[in-house]
Amino acid sequence: MAKHVVVTGRVQGVSFRAWTRQQAEARGVSGWVRNRVDGSVEAILAGPDAAVEALITALHEGPAAARVEAVQVTEAKAPSEIGFQIVN
């Protein structure tokens, strides 16, 4: 399973990307996360269905300093690389 996720709210400047990478690695999810110019955070998540769904559920909360307003999820193509990266 692979999903494209866009998280909106107060999600930049609150360690959201580092937190997402930590959560992804703990669940064995591959992909990447990055900040977008519109203030949102975008990610590609790939891995076992249950792990990806669990991470998406966690993204609705985010790290303690974040205030998530919405999480938009669409289908995506799985990345060719294993592991999870913070990209620019």
C-alpha positions as YAML, in Angstrom:
chain: A
units: angstrom
residues:
- id: 1
  name: MET
  ca: [0.00, 0.00, 0.00]
- id: 2
  name: ALA
  ca: [1.19, 3.51, -0.77]
- id: 3
  name: LYS
  ca: [-0.51, 6.79, 0.13]
- id: 4
  name: HIS
  ca: [0.10, 10.46, -0.58]
- id: 5
  name: VAL
  ca: [-0.75, 12.55, 2.48]
- id: 6
  name: VAL
  ca: [-1.07, 16.31, 2.95]
- id: 7
  name: VAL
  ca: [-1.40, 17.55, 6.53]
- id: 8
  name: THR
  ca: [-2.62, 21.09, 7.19]
- id: 9
  name: GLY
  ca: [-2.74, 23.22, 10.32]
- id: 10
  name: ARG
  ca: [0.14, 24.30, 12.53]
- id: 11
  name: VAL
  ca: [2.49, 21.64, 11.19]
- id: 12
  name: GLN
  ca: [5.67, 23.55, 10.31]
- id: 13
  name: GLY
  ca: [8.14, 24.71, 12.93]
- id: 14
  name: VAL
  ca: [6.93, 22.07, 15.40]
- id: 15
  name: SER
  ca: [9.25, 19.15, 14.44]
- id: 16
  name: PHE
  ca: [6.47, 17.51, 12.43]
- id: 17
  name: ARG
  ca: [8.83, 16.07, 9.80]
- id: 18
  name: ALA
  ca: [11.24, 14.57, 12.33]
- id: 19
  name: TRP
  ca: [8.33, 13.17, 14.33]
- id: 20
  name: THR
  ca: [6.83, 11.67, 11.16]
- id: 21
  name: ARG
  ca: [10.13, 10.00, 10.27]
- id: 22
  name: GLN
  ca: [10.38, 8.55, 13.78]
- id: 23
  name: GLN
  ca: [6.80, 7.24, 13.62]
- id: 24
  name: ALA
  ca: [7.35, 5.78, 10.13]
- id: 25
  name: GLU
  ca: [10.58, 4.02, 11.11]
- id: 26
  name: ALA
  ca: [8.93, 2.55, 14.21]
- id: 27
  name: ARG
  ca: [6.20, 1.06, 12.00]
- id: 28
  name: GLY
  ca: [8.44, -0.09, 9.14]
- id: 29
  name: VAL
  ca: [6.94, 2.42, 6.71]
- id: 30
  name: SER
  ca: [9.03, 3.71, 3.79]
- id: 31
  name: GLY
  ca: [8.72, 7.00, 1.95]
- id: 32
  name: TRP
  ca: [9.45, 10.66, 2.56]
- id: 33
  name: VAL
  ca: [8.11, 13.82, 4.19]
- id: 34
  name: ARG
  ca: [8.63, 17.50, 3.34]
- id: 35
  name: ASN
  ca: [7.33, 20.99, 4.08]
- id: 36
  name: ARG
  ca: [5.34, 22.71, 1.35]
- id: 37
  name: VAL
  ca: [5.39, 26.43, 0.60]
- id: 38
  name: ASP
  ca: [1.70, 26.72, 1.55]
- id: 39
  name: GLY
  ca: [2.53, 25.79, 5.17]
- id: 40
  name: SER
  ca: [1.36, 22.19, 4.95]
- id: 41
  name: VAL
  ca: [3.40, 18.99, 5.25]
- id: 42
  name: GLU
  ca: [3.36, 16.41, 2.45]
- id: 43
  name: ALA
  ca: [4.37, 12.75, 2.66]
- id: 44
  name: ILE
  ca: [4.46, 9.52, 0.72]
- id: 45
  name: LEU
  ca: [3.91, 6.49, 2.95]
- id: 46
  name: ALA
  ca: [4.45, 2.93, 1.75]
- id: 47
  name: GLY
  ca: [4.41, -0.42, 3.49]
- id: 48
  name: PRO
  ca: [2.07, -3.01, 4.98]
- id: 49
  name: ASP
  ca: [-1.55, -1.83, 4.99]
- id: 50
  name: ALA
  ca: [-1.90, -1.89, 8.78]
- id: 51
  name: ALA
  ca: [1.35, 0.05, 9.30]
- id: 52
  name: VAL
  ca: [0.44, 2.76, 6.78]
- id: 53
  name: GLU
  ca: [-3.07, 3.10, 8.23]
- id: 54
  name: ALA
  ca: [-1.65, 3.33, 11.77]
- id: 55
  name: LEU
  ca: [0.73, 6.09, 10.68]
- id: 56
  name: ILE
  ca: [-2.08, 7.99, 8.98]
- id: 57
  name: THR
  ca: [-4.08, 7.76, 12.20]
- id: 58
  name: ALA
  ca: [-1.08, 9.12, 14.14]
- id: 59
  name: LEU
  ca: [-0.71, 11.99, 11.65]
- id: 60
  name: HIS
  ca: [-4.16, 13.23, 12.68]
- id: 61
  name: GLU
  ca: [-2.61, 14.05, 16.09]
- id: 62
  name: GLY
  ca: [1.00, 14.86, 15.21]
- id: 63
  name: PRO
  ca: [3.66, 15.85, 17.75]
- id: 64
  name: ALA
  ca: [2.68, 17.70, 20.92]
- id: 65
  name: ALA
  ca: [3.31, 21.22, 19.55]
- id: 66
  name: ALA
  ca: [1.35, 20.64, 16.33]
- id: 67
  name: ARG
  ca: [-2.28, 21.53, 15.69]
- id: 68
  name: VAL
  ca: [-3.53, 19.34, 12.85]
- id: 69
  name: GLU
  ca: [-6.58, 20.70, 11.06]
- id: 70
  name: ALA
  ca: [-6.91, 18.17, 8.22]
- id: 71
  name: VAL
  ca: [-5.25, 15.13, 6.70]
- id: 72
  name: GLN
  ca: [-5.90, 14.54, 2.99]
- id: 73
  name: VAL
  ca: [-5.08, 11.01, 1.79]
- id: 74
  name: THR
  ca: [-4.92, 9.78, -1.81]
- id: 75
  name: GLU
  ca: [-3.46, 6.74, -3.56]
- id: 76
  name: ALA
  ca: [0.21, 6.93, -4.54]
- id: 77
  name: LYS
  ca: [2.93, 4.99, -6.27]
- id: 78
  name: ALA
  ca: [5.30, 3.33, -3.81]
- id: 79
  name: PRO
  ca: [8.82, 4.80, -3.74]
- id: 80
  name: SER
  ca: [11.57, 2.57, -5.11]
- id: 81
  name: GLU
  ca: [13.80, 3.04, -2.05]
- id: 82
  name: ILE
  ca: [13.42, 1.38, 1.33]
- id: 83
  name: GLY
  ca: [13.59, 3.65, 4.37]
- id: 84
  name: PHE
  ca: [12.09, 7.00, 5.30]
- id: 85
  name: GLN
  ca: [13.63, 10.37, 4.45]
- id: 86
  name: ILE
  ca: [13.05, 14.03, 5.20]
- id: 87
  name: VAL
  ca: [13.35, 15.81, 1.85]
- id: 88
  name: ASN
  ca: [13.31, 19.46, 0.78]
...
